[in-house]
Amino acid sequence: MKIDFHIHTCHSPDSLMKPDRILRIAKRRGLDGIVICDHNTIKGGIEAQKINDDKDFHVIVGAEIATDAGDVTGIFLTKEIESRNFDDVVKEIRAQNGKVILNHPYRRHDLSKIDLSKIDFIEGYNSRLNEEDNQKAIKLANDYGIPIIAGSDAHCYPEIGNSRTVVKDLESLLPLNLEYKKSKQIYVTLSQYVKAFKSRNLRVLISATIVYIKYSARKCIKAIKSAFVR
C-alpha cells in the first residue's frame, strides 16, 4: 500500500484544498491511502473519510498538533486533541488507540522536551524540507530505532503524493519503502499567502514574499554562474 502520511485541507489555516478533490487526485496519482492531518483539528480528516466511497482507498484521520515542544501528529483519531502540552497530547492520542508521529523534527522543535520512546514514527522525508533536514531526521530515527515514514506535507494540489510510504498493511503500517520528491518553492510560498489572507496577517505576507525573493535571487545567480562560469 502506498500512503502519503501528510496532507492538509482547507480546514488548515494555510491551505485551500477541498477534501473531495484531494481524494480524486490522490487516487489518480497511484496512492492507496492518505493521512489528513490538519493543524490542530481532525475536521478535514473526518470530512474526507465520510465522502470516501471507495473501499479500496483508505483515509486515515489525523491532526498535526502544535505542542510546546513542536508539531506532533496523531493518526487514527476520532476526537479532537485538546491539550497543547507534548506529554498530554501523546496521552490523548494513546487514549484513542492512535499512533504518534514526530513530523519534521528539525523544523521548529525543541527535542529536549520530547520523549522519543513515546514516538511511533518519525517523518524522515518531508517534501517541503531540504535534503539536509530530512537526512538529520532519518539519522535521529535510526539512532533511536524508530520506523521512518514519508509525507508530502501538501498544502497545494500539485504536492499531493510527492512523498509516499509503501507499508505492509494498514494495521501495522510497517514501512517497506519510501519515495521522496521535493516540492517547488512556489507552493510553499502560496500556502503562506493563504495563511496571511485567512488570518489577515500582513507580517506573514511580507515574510513569505521576502523568502521567495531570496529563493528566486539564489536561483538566478546559480543560473548565471552556470551559463558564464566554467
N, C-alpha and C positions, 0 to 999 in steps of 0.2 A: 504494500500500500504506500502511495506517495502522498505525504501530508505537508502542507505549508502551515507551520506552527505559529504564525504571527501576522494576523490581518486585522486592520481597523475599519470600522464602518462610520457612517455619518453620526453615530452616537458618541464618537470621539470628538474632542474639540478641534482636532486638526485634520479631519477627513470629511469628504462629502460622499463617499462611496455608499451606494444603496445595497442592502443585503441580497436582493433578488438578482441584481446584475453581477455581484461578486460570485454567486453560485454558478451562473451561466459561464462566466469567464474561467473560473477555476476548473470546471468540467472540461471546457474546450481546450485548456492547457494541460490536460492529462492528469490532473490531481484526483485522488480518491477521497480526499478529505481535507478539511481546513479547520484551523483554530481561530475563532473570532475572539479577540481579546482587547476590547475597547478599554480606554483609560478609565479606570475606577468604576466600571459598570459592566453588567452582563446583558444589557438590553439588546445590543446588536447580535450577540450570540443566540439569545432566545428567539429574536425575530427571524434570523436566518434558519434556525432549527425548525421553526414552525412552518416556514414556507418550503422547506426542502421536501419534495415528494419522491425523491429518488432513493430507493432502499439500498442502492449500491454506492451511494455517496454519503459521507459522514460529516456532520457539523458538530464540532466539539465546542461547547460553551466555556468561555474563559473570561478573565478580566486582568488587565495589567494595572496593578495597584501601586500607586506612588507611596512608598513607605518612608520612614525616617532613615532608612539605610539605602534607599534607591528602589527602582522598579522591580517588582516581583509579580510573576504571572501565576494565577491559579487556573487550572483547567478541570473539566468535568464538574462545573459549578451549577447549582440550582438556585442559590440565593446570593444576594449582593453581599460583598465583603464590607463590613462597616469600619473596622479598625484601620489605622494607618501606621501602626507600630509593627515592625517586622515580625517579631515573635508572635504577636497576637494575630497578624494576618495569616501566618502559617497555621496557627491553631484553627482559625476559621475555615481555611481550605481543607485541612485534615478532617474537620468535623463533618464536611460534606463528601468525604471519601474522594477528595480531589488530589491532584498532583501539583507539585510546586516546581516552577521553572524560574531560574535566575537568568533573566534576559539581559543582553549586552552588559556584562558585569563591569566593564571598564569605561562605561559611559554614565557619569553622574551617580556613582555608587560609593558608599563607604563600606568596603569589605570587612573592616574591623568590627562592624556591627552585625555581620551576617554569619550565622552558624551554618557552615556548609554541610554539616551532617543532616540538616533538615531539607536539603535541596535534592529533588528527584532528577532534574535535568538542568544542564547549562546550555544556553544558546551559544554555540560555538561559531555559527555562521549567521550573520545578520546582514541582509543585502544593503542596508543603508550605512554600514560601517566600512572603514578601510581595512585592508588586509592585516595591518599591524594589530589593531584592536581585536580582530577576530582570532588571530593567532595567540594573543595573550589569553583570550577566553578559552581557547582549546587547551592551552598549557595548564590553565587553572583546573579545568575539568579532568585532564589526565593526571595531574598531581594528586587529586582527591578521589580518583576513580569514579567520577560521576559521568553518566551517559551524556553524549553530546547530541543536540538537535539543531536543526536549521530552520530559520524563518525569514520571510521576505521583509517583515515589518512594513507591509504595504499600506500606504495611505492613499495611493492613486491606482487606478485600474491597470495601467501598464506594468506595475510592480508585482502583481499577483503571481505567485509561483516562481518568482526569481530565485528563491532558495527553498529547498524542499527536503524532507527527510523520508527515506524509504524505511518503513517499520515492518516488523514481522507480522503484527496483528494489532487490533485496536485495544485489546485487553492489556497486553504487556507494554505496548509502544516501544519495544526493543528496537533501537536504531540499527539498521543494517548498512545503510549507505547515506551519504549526504551530498547534495548538489547545491552549488552556490553561483549566483550571478549578481554582480554589483549593480545597484540601482543608479540611474542617472541623477546627477545633482539637481536638475531642474525639478524633479518630482519631490525631492526633499524641500526645496525652496517653496514649491507650490503649496505643500502641506502647512508650511509656516505662514504663508499668506492667508490660507484658510483659517488658521488659528487666530491670526491677527484680526480678520474680518469678524469671526464669530464672537471673539472676546472684546472687539473694539479696542484693541491694544496697539497703539502706534509704535511702542518700543519694539514689540515683536516684529512688526512690519519693517522697521528700519534695520533691525539686526539681521533679518533674513536677506534683505537687499544687500547689505554690506558683505555678508558671507558669500552671496552669489557673485557679486562684482569681483571679489578677491579670487574666487574659484575661476571665473572667466578670464581674469588677467593672467593667472598662472598658466592656463591652457594656451592662451595667446602667446605668451613668452616661450613656452615649450615648443609651440609650432614654429615660431620664428627661428629659434635655435636649430630646430630640426631641418629647416629649409636652407639656412645660411652657414651654419657652423659645422665643420667637418673635423 
